[in-house]
Amino acid sequence: MTIALLGSPTAAHRKALEPLTLVGPERAELRVFVHPRPPARPPKAPWIWVSPREVDPQLAAAAVLAGAYDALPADSALADTLQRRLAELRVQVAPGTPPEGYVARSTAARRVLADLDRAAHTSFAVLLTGETGTGKDLAARYLHARSGRSGELVPINCAAIPNELIEGELFGYVRGAFSGAVADYDGLIRAAVGGTVFLDEVDDTPKTLQIKLLRVLEDRVVSRLGENAWRRVDFRIIAATNRDLVEMVRRGDFGGDLYQRLAIVRIELPPLRDRADDVPELCAHLTARFYRDEPAAPHRVTRISPSAMAALLRYPWPGNVRELRNVVYHGLVRKLGGDELLLSDLPEHVVRGQPTDEPASATLVDRAALARLIDEGRMNLRAIRDDLERTALELALARSGGSPARAARLLGEVGRGSSTDPGGTVRAMMRRLRVG
């Protein structure tokens, strides 16, 4: 067992870990960071945070959100616990061949692929979440292919089927059940016998259907419209959404019982801005696919110029991989000659680094309210500025699980600052504004 000690371990820590083999980081299987706080720049390899004192729950959560496998106190059982954790990390599921178009060079993408592999070998329901364009359909196909189920993957786009027709499409109907039912129809769920049902955009299912769908998931039985018989169906369910179902449950827009049935295993697909390492390989894949689909293209681009790639890496990609595809295809269509995609071939908003659906300078300032404060002599610019910063900081920390590095990304330029430490500016703001 090889461990690298990082942070600020004392002689007592080293003595406590004498049963283990301590080596340099380049040769270690596990990095152990000993410090009162988790590292500002977490290791990319497997790591564990060890606190010299009792582990603070909020700091433990921040460490795990930053990629730690565990958070432990430096107690007398530390060596034994680390041995067990390393044994757990050595357990591997042999990865399958990713679906075409799924690039997993970045840490975030590899982590998702590992989660999909582990979930594929069970029969539990899986809820795929993530922004539009993050590849939830690819993930669903990968889950089904790796599951070993003999039946088909039956995709159902809940938003594409009118509400008045969706129940019949899913569960089937008998002849005469309603106007237009001229023959018996078994429905899409029964078409997935032995296979997988993929409910895409499940947040768009009407409330009446959610109640019946819950019964289907609980008992694995289906009743067609117009008959009282229930038929048992063997299928696996995968659902996907780009909305916050937990918030929809709170508002009463989505059934809480159905959510619990769908989210037994929940896998969030990261946005492209969090997996920038994948952009060059994705561009190469998209370019190859473009010329495969367009064999009559007059010439072929074989590389992307450094300045164009820098712009692609800098852009925040609100539309994720789908938007990247459109940008690459746009450049290839415009290209009249040469084998290199240039910065001038990219859309203007990508060159500027400003998404087209965002104003150049969004503002939250209420000019009328500020004018009243000035007219009444009650203006305190420092207090107003601090209040805005404090509110934004608290919201970003809440959404990032307390991780300063993740909060910095949510806060944009001010959050990132000029520090090479992605969370350093946020921690300075926390101290200055007395947050946390």
C-alpha angles and dihedrals in degrees: 000000000000122000132177116211112216134173116033109326116175128218087261091057091050091049091050089055096048092117088063131072110248116202140157120289094255092061100036127109091202133027115215113198111201112194140113088255133034116264119278089218106036119209116256092223121072111296143173128206115227117193118206086217134037110310113259108224094222093049090046089054091049091050093051092046087053090055106273117149091213144345116229139177118239094247132142092275094055097107093050092046092050090051090055093046093051090049088054092050091052091061105099135182110217104246118236127224107284115238116265109280096024107119116190109179096120123079092242093053093045090051091054091048090053091049090050091050092052094046093046092067093060132066095228124124114262125207113203114201133180144106123301112283098024094118105260091152091053090049091051092051090049092050091052095045091051095044095076091225113154098216131078131278105243111197117203120187102207092194094054097057117076113245093242091056104036097084092054092045092053103037102024130229142233126243111283095017088126140347108299096024095122096157140021115275124191097202135230096284093058088048086065096059106150090006141068135291113211112199104195118193088011089172088076095064112117118245093247091056092046091062093053092041089056090057090049092052094046098048103019091230129127130201119196120226110268098027137078098214119109119211123200114236128190110213142133119234127221120176131187136195140167092204132082103261092184090060090045089053090052090052092047093245094117130035115256093210091052091048091054090051093050098042101055085121115023120192121182117205111217121237117249092251088066093051103046091149087073096056099086093048092044089053090052091049093047092048091052091048091049092057092042090055093039105042091161093063107134095231140002132243111216102178145017121237118245092246092050091048090049089055092048091051092047097049114096096223103215087180092049121203092347090058091045089054091052092048094049092046090047090055094045092050092050093047110108099176145349130060098254128081106226134203088251090059092062124089114269095244090057091049089050091045090230120122113233094235093057124077116242092245114017114196136196094188118129099210094187092054091049091049090054092051091050093046091049093046092240098115117134106171095180092054092047092048093047091048092052092047092046093050093047091046093050091049093048092048091048092052093046096050092249095304111142091201093054091042090054090059091051092051096055123208097353091049094050095043117171096297121118086218105082093210099037096090092048092051089051089051090049091054094045095047094036094237120159 
